[in-house]
Amino acid sequence: MLLRINLIAVLLLLSCALPAHSIDANEVVIFIRDDVFDDYSRFLKGREPIEVKDFSGAYIRRDVVDMIIAQQALILGGFTKPFRYHKGNINYRNTKLLENGKLLISFDSVWSLDANKLTRDVYVSAPVIREGEYFAGVYTSPRNEKVFKINQLSDFSQLTAVSTPRWQTDWQTLSALPLKELLREDEWLSQVRMVSMQWVDFVMMPLMPSLNNRYILEDINLVAVPDVLLQLNDSRHFIISKKHPDGNAAYTALQKGLQQLREAGAIEKAYREAGFIPDLTHYTVINKQP
């Protein structure tokens, strides 16, 4: 485990050490996970993010909506520098790149609980997903039959889950369930691989209705339990590095743009069209508070 963590750290450092001649002074480098960027590109089909008005369709997912909303807000707020994407098996929730100024913005929104711990090094935006709007699916291997039998809270007593306390809201939500065991794994790719191999029963993930609530990446294959949701009671925000040269300008623009999108109803509309904010008449919120 230690060797793998050290290897990941080395790869991140190498990825940050880009040759000076490879970067245009007007471009902003963004490090992003492969699968997110690939679905983002497939969804856009050559369009610019500001052109997107309808968020339904193939390849849309919460990460992709986040990415488009952030860019729309930046543009509306007056930040027009182009982005150059460097993709790889990088957990782009890792805040180290933001804390040291190597990454301008996390296009993956983060929980308020996590963001507020970083305010020495990052700016925290207005909420893009408000408290009470976030519901997650219970994703498992299609072969793991016992997970598909859950219909009430007590059914979790026979199941194991995986997450990381680095994502406080996720960890607290799962810790409140009567689980057989909650395992810690800090790397996202390792989490989903453990579930796919049935070493662990399930992981929480956002709904992906355009993909039939199925997550497939290389040899990993997960599917959400139908008609069941878990509610996570926290808001999500974009975070921007205070140490990045464009940090202050980007934050000012982002806040201005998010306000415009919120007042126009565009943010909630986007997440509803993507199926991320679901029609609760079709689901059982299994951990709903009385």
C-alpha positions as CSV (number, residue, x, y, z in Angstrom):
1,M,0.0,0.0,0.0
2,L,2.8,2.4,0.9
3,L,4.6,1.7,-2.3
4,R,1.5,2.4,-4.3
5,I,0.8,5.7,-2.5
6,N,4.4,6.8,-3.1
7,L,4.2,6.0,-6.8
8,I,1.0,8.0,-7.1
9,A,2.7,11.0,-5.4
10,V,5.6,10.7,-7.8
11,L,3.3,10.6,-10.8
12,L,1.5,13.7,-9.6
13,L,4.7,15.6,-9.1
14,L,5.9,14.6,-12.6
15,S,2.6,15.7,-14.1
16,C,3.0,19.1,-12.5
17,A,6.5,19.6,-13.9
18,L,5.4,20.4,-17.4
19,P,8.0,21.9,-19.8
20,A,7.7,25.6,-19.9
21,H,7.6,25.7,-23.7
22,S,4.5,23.4,-23.7
23,I,2.2,25.9,-22.0
24,D,0.7,28.9,-23.7
25,A,0.8,31.9,-21.3
26,N,-2.9,32.4,-21.8
27,E,-3.9,28.8,-21.1
28,V,-4.8,27.4,-17.7
29,V,-3.7,23.8,-17.1
30,I,-6.4,21.5,-15.6
31,F,-5.6,18.0,-14.4
32,I,-8.6,15.7,-14.7
33,R,-9.5,12.1,-14.4
34,D,-9.7,10.1,-17.7
35,D,-13.2,8.9,-17.5
36,V,-14.7,12.3,-16.6
37,F,-13.0,14.1,-19.4
38,D,-14.0,11.3,-21.9
39,D,-17.7,11.6,-21.0
40,Y,-17.5,15.4,-21.0
41,S,-16.0,15.3,-24.5
42,R,-18.6,12.8,-25.7
43,F,-21.5,14.8,-24.3
44,L,-20.3,18.1,-25.8
45,K,-19.8,16.7,-29.3
46,G,-17.7,19.6,-30.3
47,R,-19.8,22.3,-28.6
48,E,-18.4,24.9,-26.3
49,P,-19.6,24.6,-22.6
50,I,-21.4,28.0,-22.8
51,E,-23.6,26.6,-25.6
52,V,-25.1,23.8,-23.5
53,K,-28.7,24.6,-22.5
54,D,-30.1,21.0,-22.3
55,F,-28.3,18.6,-19.9
56,S,-30.2,15.4,-20.8
57,G,-28.7,12.7,-23.0
58,A,-26.0,10.2,-23.2
59,Y,-22.8,10.5,-21.2
60,I,-24.2,13.1,-18.8
61,R,-23.3,12.6,-15.1
62,R,-22.8,14.7,-12.1
63,D,-19.1,15.3,-12.7
64,V,-19.9,16.4,-16.3
65,V,-22.6,18.8,-15.1
66,D,-20.2,20.3,-12.5
67,M,-17.6,20.8,-15.2
68,I,-19.9,22.6,-17.6
69,I,-21.6,24.7,-14.9
70,A,-18.3,25.9,-13.6
71,Q,-17.1,26.9,-17.0
72,Q,-20.4,28.7,-17.9
73,A,-20.2,30.6,-14.6
74,L,-16.5,31.6,-15.3
75,I,-17.4,32.9,-18.8
76,L,-20.5,34.7,-17.6
77,G,-18.4,36.3,-14.9
78,G,-15.7,37.5,-17.4
79,F,-13.0,34.9,-17.0
80,T,-12.2,33.9,-20.6
81,K,-8.8,32.2,-20.4
82,P,-8.8,28.8,-22.3
83,F,-8.2,25.5,-20.4
84,R,-5.7,22.9,-21.4
85,Y,-6.6,19.5,-20.0
86,H,-4.1,16.9,-18.8
87,K,-6.0,13.7,-18.1
88,G,-4.9,10.5,-16.3
89,N,-5.8,8.2,-13.4
90,I,-5.6,11.2,-11.0
91,N,-8.0,11.5,-8.1
92,Y,-8.9,15.1,-8.9
93,R,-10.5,15.5,-5.5
94,N,-7.0,15.4,-4.2
95,T,-6.5,19.0,-2.8
96,K,-2.7,19.0,-2.9
97,L,-2.6,20.5,-6.4
98,L,-5.0,23.3,-5.3
99,E,-3.2,24.0,-2.0
100,N,0.2,24.5,-3.7
101,G,-1.2,26.5,-6.7
102,K,-0.5,23.9,-9.4
103,L,-4.3,23.6,-10.1
104,L,-6.6,26.6,-10.5
105,I,-10.0,25.0,-9.8
106,S,-11.5,21.7,-9.0
107,F,-14.2,21.1,-11.6
108,D,-15.5,18.4,-9.3
109,S,-17.5,20.2,-6.7
110,V,-16.6,19.3,-3.1
111,W,-18.6,19.0,0.1
112,S,-18.9,22.1,2.4
113,L,-17.4,20.1,5.3
114,D,-14.3,19.4,3.2
115,A,-14.0,22.7,1.6
116,N,-14.2,24.7,4.8
117,K,-11.2,23.0,6.1
118,L,-9.1,24.4,3.3
119,T,-10.0,28.1,3.4
120,R,-6.4,29.1,4.2
121,D,-5.4,27.9,0.7
122,V,-8.6,28.0,-1.4
123,Y,-11.6,30.1,-2.1
124,V,-15.0,28.4,-1.6
125,S,-17.8,29.2,-4.1
126,A,-21.5,29.6,-3.4
127,P,-23.2,26.3,-3.4
128,V,-23.8,24.6,-6.7
129,I,-25.7,21.7,-5.1
130,R,-27.6,22.9,-2.1
131,E,-28.2,21.1,1.1
132,G,-31.0,18.6,0.7
133,E,-30.5,18.2,-3.1
134,Y,-27.9,15.5,-3.1
135,F,-29.0,11.8,-3.4
136,A,-26.7,8.9,-4.1
137,G,-27.2,5.5,-5.5
138,V,-26.1,2.2,-4.0
139,Y,-23.7,0.8,-6.6
140,T,-22.6,-2.8,-6.6
141,S,-21.4,-5.6,-8.8
142,P,-24.2,-6.9,-11.0
143,R,-23.3,-10.4,-9.6
144,N,-23.8,-9.4,-6.0
145,E,-27.4,-10.5,-5.4
146,K,-27.7,-9.7,-1.7
147,V,-27.2,-6.0,-2.3
148,F,-30.2,-5.9,-4.7
149,K,-32.4,-7.2,-1.9
150,I,-32.2,-4.1,0.3
151,N,-35.4,-2.2,0.9
152,Q,-35.0,-0.9,4.5
153,L,-32.3,0.4,6.8
154,S,-31.8,-2.8,8.7
155,D,-30.9,-4.7,5.5
156,F,-27.5,-2.9,5.6
157,S,-26.4,-4.9,8.6
158,Q,-25.3,-7.7,6.3
159,L,-23.4,-5.5,3.9
160,T,-19.9,-3.9,3.7
161,A,-19.2,-0.5,2.1
162,V,-16.1,1.5,1.2
163,S,-15.3,5.2,1.3
164,T,-12.7,7.5,2.9
165,P,-12.9,9.9,5.8
166,R,-11.2,12.5,3.6
167,W,-14.7,12.9,2.2
168,Q,-16.4,13.7,5.5
169,T,-20.0,13.9,4.3
170,D,-19.7,10.5,2.5
171,W,-18.0,8.9,5.5
172,Q,-20.6,10.3,8.0
173,T,-23.5,9.2,5.9
174,L,-22.2,5.6,5.6
175,S,-21.1,5.6,9.3
176,A,-24.7,6.3,10.2
177,L,-25.9,3.1,8.5
178,P,-26.0,-0.2,10.4
179,L,-23.3,-1.7,8.3
180,K,-21.5,-5.0,8.8
181,E,-18.2,-3.0,8.1
182,L,-17.1,0.3,6.6
183,L,-13.7,0.0,5.0
184,R,-11.4,2.8,4.3
185,E,-9.7,3.3,0.9
186,D,-8.6,6.8,0.0
187,E,-8.2,6.3,-3.8
188,W,-11.4,6.4,-5.8
189,L,-10.3,3.9,-8.5
190,S,-9.4,1.4,-5.8
191,Q,-12.8,1.8,-4.2
192,V,-14.8,1.0,-7.3
193,R,-12.4,-1.9,-8.2
194,M,-12.9,-3.5,-4.8
195,V,-16.7,-3.4,-5.3
196,S,-16.5,-4.7,-8.8
197,M,-14.4,-7.6,-7.6
198,Q,-16.9,-8.2,-4.7
199,W,-14.3,-7.7,-2.0
200,V,-16.7,-5.0,-0.7
201,D,-20.5,-5.0,-1.2
202,F,-21.2,-1.4,-2.4
203,V,-20.0,2.1,-2.8
204,M,-22.1,5.3,-3.0
205,M,-22.1,7.1,-6.3
206,P,-24.3,9.8,-8.0
207,L,-27.1,8.6,-10.2
208,M,-26.3,8.3,-14.0
209,P,-29.7,7.8,-15.7
210,S,-28.3,8.5,-19.1
211,L,-26.0,5.5,-18.5
212,N,-28.8,3.4,-17.0
213,N,-27.2,4.0,-13.6
214,R,-24.2,1.8,-14.6
215,Y,-20.6,2.7,-14.1
216,I,-18.1,1.0,-16.5
217,L,-14.4,1.7,-16.6
218,E,-12.0,-0.8,-18.1
219,D,-12.6,-4.0,-16.2
220,I,-14.9,-2.3,-13.6
221,N,-18.6,-2.8,-13.9
222,L,-21.0,-1.5,-11.3
223,V,-24.8,-0.9,-11.3
224,A,-27.1,1.0,-8.9
225,V,-29.8,-0.8,-6.9
226,P,-33.1,0.2,-8.6
227,D,-35.4,2.5,-6.8
228,V,-33.2,3.1,-3.7
229,L,-31.4,6.3,-2.7
230,L,-29.2,7.5,0.2
231,Q,-29.5,11.2,1.1
232,L,-26.3,13.2,2.0
233,N,-27.1,16.3,4.0
234,D,-24.5,18.8,2.9
235,S,-24.0,21.3,0.1
236,R,-21.3,21.1,-2.6
237,H,-19.1,23.9,-3.8
238,F,-16.3,24.7,-6.3
239,I,-12.9,25.5,-4.8
240,I,-10.3,27.7,-6.3
241,S,-6.6,28.0,-5.4
242,K,-5.6,31.2,-3.7
243,K,-1.9,30.5,-4.7
244,H,-2.6,30.1,-8.4
245,P,-1.8,33.3,-10.4
246,D,-5.4,33.4,-11.8
247,G,-7.0,32.4,-8.5
248,N,-8.5,35.8,-7.4
249,A,-9.7,36.7,-10.9
250,A,-11.3,33.2,-11.4
251,Y,-13.0,33.3,-8.0
252,T,-14.5,36.7,-8.6
253,A,-15.8,35.7,-12.0
254,L,-17.1,32.3,-10.8
255,Q,-19.1,33.9,-8.0
256,K,-20.6,36.4,-10.4
257,G,-21.5,33.8,-13.0
258,L,-23.0,31.4,-10.4
259,Q,-25.3,34.1,-9.1
260,Q,-26.5,34.8,-12.7
261,L,-27.1,31.1,-13.3
262,R,-28.9,30.6,-10.0
263,E,-31.2,33.5,-10.5
264,A,-32.1,32.2,-13.9
265,G,-32.9,28.8,-12.5
266,A,-30.2,27.2,-14.7
267,I,-28.3,25.3,-12.1
268,E,-31.2,23.3,-10.6
269,K,-32.5,22.8,-14.1
270,A,-29.2,21.3,-15.2
271,Y,-29.0,18.8,-12.4
272,R,-32.6,17.8,-12.8
273,E,-32.3,17.3,-16.5
274,A,-29.2,15.2,-15.9
275,G,-31.3,13.1,-13.5
276,F,-29.0,13.9,-10.6
277,I,-31.7,15.6,-8.6
278,P,-34.3,12.8,-9.0
279,D,-38.1,12.6,-8.9
280,L,-38.4,11.2,-5.4
281,T,-41.8,9.7,-6.2
282,H,-40.0,7.0,-8.0
283,Y,-37.5,6.2,-5.2
284,T,-37.2,5.1,-1.6
285,V,-34.8,7.3,0.4
286,I,-33.7,4.6,2.7
287,N,-31.9,6.8,5.3
288,K,-34.5,9.5,5.3
289,Q,-34.7,11.3,8.6
290,P,-38.1,11.2,10.4
